[in-house]
């Protein structure tokens, strides 16, 4: 999404020509972002159009390009989540995430909830693993070395490596199936799994 400072200034001045330029600069990226969440091309386009139209109708002003981008992305994400709620998806895990996520357009608020939902996604994935496999991953997230994990669980170091490899592989599959619906990159979640940030 390429929005120049010049375009931002003209949008803040409510210049009609800037409205069309904003649409051209943002529509495709916003549509792709929504499509990742709802997998419906027509609805994705409608949600993107509505977000842009709503922004222009409010005649808001922004102090920085990133602030404008954040507003648009949060707006279309909220629209996508509303669509998913209305569609009454059957997956209870996804429904829980959708019901918990607030409809907010404050990047600070949404950042906090994004982290909460990544933690929930990890916990849900761990719940799908075998007991020993999940235990190895949890201890790994606590920054324990393989030898320490082996001693704690009374298993061999080789078993630790095997269980860790299997656990990460299965978590990746789970996250690819569920995390993408919320625009959460798999790599970010896997880094959280393997770093102490998860418990930060």
Secondary structure, DSSP 8 states (H G I E B T S, - for coil): ----HHHHHHHHTT-HHHHHHHHHHHHHHHHHHHHHHH--HHHHHHHHHHHHHHHHHHT---SSHHHHHHHHHHHHHHHHHHHHHHHT-S-HHHHHHHHHS-----HHHHHHHHHHHHHHHHHHHHTTS-HHHHHHHHHHHTT--HHHHHHHHT--HHHHHHHHHHHHHHHHHHHHHHGGGGT--HHHHHHHHHSGGGG-
